Amino acid sequence: MALINTQIKPFNATAFKQGEFVEVSDADLKGKWSIFFFYPADFTFVCPTELGDLADHYEEFTKRGVEIYSVSTDTHFTHKAWHDSSDTIGKIQYTMIGDPTGDITRNFEVMREGQGLADRGTFIVDPEGVIQAMEITAEGIGRDAEDLLRKVKAAQYVASHPGEVCPAAWKEGEATLAPSLDLVGKI
């Protein structure tokens, strides 16, 4: 799990987005922030609550120049069927990538081998395609879109303010730190 500060691997996939099947590749990510949001399977229990939470906050992410890619090992056809049959999933406007071969899931090291399912993995990718943050949780632990948005804001702040870092529980507009010899032992 040494993916932080590494370049994402090349990929090509078919996805479902806003009523259409679309092709997505690593080249589509260049120049913008991205979130890869892996989840075990469509038509399950915790997954729709997470994806719905992301859908509720999608506009906030796009205002920050962030595109969301949800990924499971289901097909793009399954994503469409789920989108058409669930009110929660029906509100999703972001890209739902189908990864039936598991290649993308393996590239991000979240494949449960022997099960063919992804772990709950979240990755924040910068405009150069470099992974800046990641979170992996057990199957029963749902993620929070507001906390993910906070992490995106911190990653974007640090990227645009070299020499500064965001302390624990940092919120946009709060003080940051400039690591230096003067701060050693003072925090």
Solvent accessible surface area in square Angstrom, and as a share of the most:
residue,aa,sasa,rsa
1,M,129,0.58
2,A,88,0.68
3,L,17,0.08
4,I,74,0.38
5,N,105,0.54
6,T,49,0.29
7,Q,93,0.42
8,I,15,0.07
9,K,112,0.48
10,P,108,0.68
11,F,12,0.05
12,N,129,0.66
13,A,12,0.09
14,T,34,0.20
15,A,0,0.00
16,F,5,0.02
17,K,52,0.22
18,Q,104,0.46
19,G,53,0.51
20,E,112,0.50
21,F,87,0.36
22,V,46,0.26
23,E,130,0.58
24,V,9,0.05
25,S,20,0.13
26,D,33,0.17
27,A,69,0.53
28,D,66,0.34
29,L,2,0.01
30,K,108,0.46
31,G,64,0.62
32,K,81,0.34
33,W,27,0.10
34,S,0,0.00
35,I,0,0.00
36,F,0,0.00
37,F,5,0.02
38,F,0,0.00
39,Y,0,0.00
40,P,3,0.02
41,A,18,0.14
42,D,9,0.05
43,F,107,0.45
44,T,43,0.25
45,F,173,0.72
46,V,43,0.24
47,C,1,0.00
48,P,21,0.13
49,T,91,0.53
50,E,4,0.02
51,L,0,0.00
52,G,4,0.03
53,D,38,0.20
54,L,1,0.00
55,A,16,0.13
56,D,89,0.46
57,H,25,0.11
58,Y,23,0.09
59,E,112,0.50
60,E,74,0.33
61,F,0,0.00
62,T,55,0.32
63,K,155,0.66
64,R,72,0.26
65,G,42,0.40
66,V,4,0.02
67,E,28,0.13
68,I,0,0.00
69,Y,10,0.04
70,S,0,0.00
71,V,0,0.00
72,S,0,0.00
73,T,21,0.12
74,D,32,0.16
75,T,46,0.26
76,H,34,0.15
77,F,127,0.53
78,T,41,0.24
79,H,0,0.00
80,K,78,0.33
81,A,52,0.40
82,W,8,0.03
83,H,30,0.14
84,D,92,0.48
85,S,82,0.53
86,S,28,0.18
87,D,140,0.73
88,T,50,0.29
89,I,0,0.00
90,G,33,0.32
91,K,90,0.38
92,I,5,0.03
93,Q,98,0.44
94,Y,1,0.01
95,T,5,0.03
96,M,1,0.00
97,I,0,0.00
98,G,4,0.04
99,D,5,0.02
100,P,81,0.51
101,T,95,0.55
102,G,1,0.01
103,D,83,0.43
104,I,4,0.02
105,T,0,0.00
106,R,107,0.39
107,N,35,0.18
108,F,4,0.02
109,E,82,0.37
110,V,3,0.02
111,M,27,0.12
112,R,42,0.15
113,E,116,0.52
114,G,87,0.84
115,Q,114,0.51
116,G,36,0.35
117,L,55,0.27
118,A,0,0.00
119,D,41,0.21
120,R,4,0.01
121,G,0,0.00
122,T,5,0.03
123,F,0,0.00
124,I,3,0.01
125,V,0,0.00
126,D,15,0.08
127,P,30,0.19
128,E,110,0.49
129,G,1,0.01
130,V,30,0.17
131,I,4,0.02
132,Q,66,0.29
133,A,26,0.20
134,M,51,0.23
135,E,63,0.28
136,I,61,0.31
137,T,23,0.13
138,A,66,0.51
139,E,84,0.37
140,G,66,0.63
141,I,100,0.51
142,G,41,0.40
143,R,24,0.09
144,D,81,0.42
145,A,4,0.03
146,E,110,0.49
147,D,53,0.28
148,L,12,0.06
149,L,11,0.05
150,R,54,0.20
151,K,55,0.23
152,V,0,0.00
153,K,47,0.20
154,A,16,0.12
155,A,18,0.14
156,Q,24,0.11
157,Y,56,0.21
158,V,60,0.35
159,A,66,0.51
160,S,75,0.49
161,H,68,0.31
162,P,121,0.76
163,G,60,0.57
164,E,49,0.22
165,V,61,0.35
166,C,31,0.19
167,P,51,0.32
168,A,101,0.79
169,A,68,0.53
170,W,4,0.01
171,K,104,0.44
172,E,93,0.42
173,G,78,0.75
174,E,93,0.42
175,A,85,0.66
176,T,31,0.18
177,L,55,0.27
178,A,60,0.46
179,P,85,0.54
180,S,56,0.36
181,L,157,0.78
182,D,116,0.60
183,L,54,0.27
184,V,108,0.62
185,G,81,0.78
186,K,155,0.66
187,I,154,0.78
